[in-house]
Amino acid sequence: MNHLSYSILFLLPLHFLAGSLAAQSWKTYPYHEAGSVLNFPEDEGAHPDEPIEWWYTNARVTGLETGTEYSFMLTYFHYPVLGFDGFRILNLANEDTGEFYDETQPATYPTLAESHLEIQARVGLLGLGSESWVTKEGAEGQLIPFEYHISASGVHGAVELDYRALKPPLMVGGTGFLYQGLNNYTYYYSQTAVEVSGMLTFQGLTEPVSGIAWIDRQYGDFNPNTGEPYEWFSLQLDNGMDINLWNIFTFDDQIPDTPTYRIFTAYINDSTSVTSSDFELERLAYAWMPDDEVCYAQQWGFTSTVLDISLLMTTLHSDQEVTLPFRFYEGTTMIEGTVGGQPVSGRGFAELLHQYEHPQLDILTPTGMDWGPTTQPISWQLLNPDDGRPVTYDIALSFDDKASWATLAEGLGSTEYFWDPTGWPADSLYWFRISGYSTDGTLMGSVETDMPYAIITGTDSPRAETSPIRIFPNPASQKVFIGLEGGTEPIEARLRATSGQILMQGSGRGLLEWNVSGLPAGFYWVEVRKAEVVKAVKLAIRK
């Protein structure tokens, strides 16, 4: 274990021992963390010179009368467009049943204070809904540091809540400023543990609630609507550790190994945080939304040697998608795993803008009439690679004209495979199928060769030509006769183009006669079936 990891683990129990004795020194205005670029309460307020900013909170709360578990996400965006100052998103969910509602409304802000957090919002096309998110004030009108009141309502419910931060602001990126993605910047802090109390209304039922919230604040030119897609997570662990975790994807679905595309910032205690890009995030499960148009990841393995951490994060519900102003997933997660070898559990939220596709495959070999497994592999390419969707491959073949398939290889990680045809019929035509799939099989795709192939032995003739099939003349230009040497038993014959298309077929005893004068010059395959045995010979047609 490295020294940093050891120090972190040593400090964890100190956080609980110190409790509120040393933790409250940050609960004052003005507040500034050494080494950061942010100041409070000013940077809780608006920054009108920045292209975009938003105030975000998610929370898990419990109904004190019914015991129902609820979650909600509320975000106010300042992003002037179409005559509005921005928009508001309010999601409400019953976590016990999975019932979920999202609502996005345009917003104007009669008050958007720059000196502290005070949002007065009018929501809806007509601006009839009145909402607010404000810093609480004392009896003499003074601001109460890091305590807020939120009032918001929509078609499916409402929140009327008091917030009280239990931990100091977490400076994301270490300083509260970072570059994200290709060429964007953001000022960014989180409040990772906020005590919630008040009233919540869900589908007409109003009751008092309590729980824990998370607050995110960003402003700059990083725009979720137009920027590169990402997967973001808030993690609140029962050992006191909280983590803000990002993976950003390029527009061609890659995750460069740089801090601008992958970063986490972890709260350890009131005087210790860690920022690092040294982690692995493995996608383990995916889910399509109810309309089958969009797919998101739903389970992740998060590991980091810096924190000596190994966590499994799983969404509680697979359909909590926001549809406006753009499609993205926003839902609760459960967390379990270890930190420093000790078991932990926790809760979190996942905000997912990156969407996944079925693998699209293209076969590279076999191709052409001269392919032979002794000299060339079966190979293919993945046309839509995605760093968030590792693909595993299976190969199957058919030598009965795709009536059945036999597995040749499975669980392959590479995109080529050398096939040893020993023991397989040398006088058959083979179709090949490549299948690719995600870890859980939710995402899958397959492709087949566009023609069947005979086994080539290293010469330009298939082994089947040494069989007692009679085809003459070969090459042919007008007529061709097909049969078996000395055979009088019934046979079936097919003439195929190199694409596999059946052009002629017939059956009978003795010799079959076909008129091939109307076919273009080139190579063709003749299949002759006797009982259950299929033999194949290459036929050349000349003009």
Secondary structure, 3 states (H helix, E strand, C coil): CCHHHHHHHHHHHHHHHHCHHHHHHHCCCCECCCCCCCCECHHHCCCCCCCEEEEEEEEEEEECCCCCEEEEEEEEEEEEECCEEEEEEEEEEECCCCCEEEEEEEEEEEEECCCCCEEEEEECCCCCEEEEEEEEECCCCCEEEEEEEEEEECCCEEEEEEEEECCCCEECCCCCEEEECCCEEEEEEEEEEEEEEEEEEECCEEEEEEEEEEEEEEEECCCCCCCCCEEEEEEEECCCCEEEEEEECCCCCCCCCCCCCEEEEEEEECCEEEEECCCEEEEEEEEECCCCCCEEEEEEEEEECCCCEEEEEEECCCCCEECCCCCEEEEEEEEEEEECCEEEEEEEEEEECCCCCCCCEEEEECCCCCCCCCCCCEEEEECCCCCCCCCEEEEEEECCCCCCCEEEEEEECCCEECCCCCCCCCCCEEEEEEEEECCCCCCEEEEECCCCEECECCCCCEHHHHCCEEEECCCECCEEEEEECCCCCCEEEEEECCCCCEEEEEEECCCEEEECCCCCCEEEEEEEEECCEEEEEEEEECC
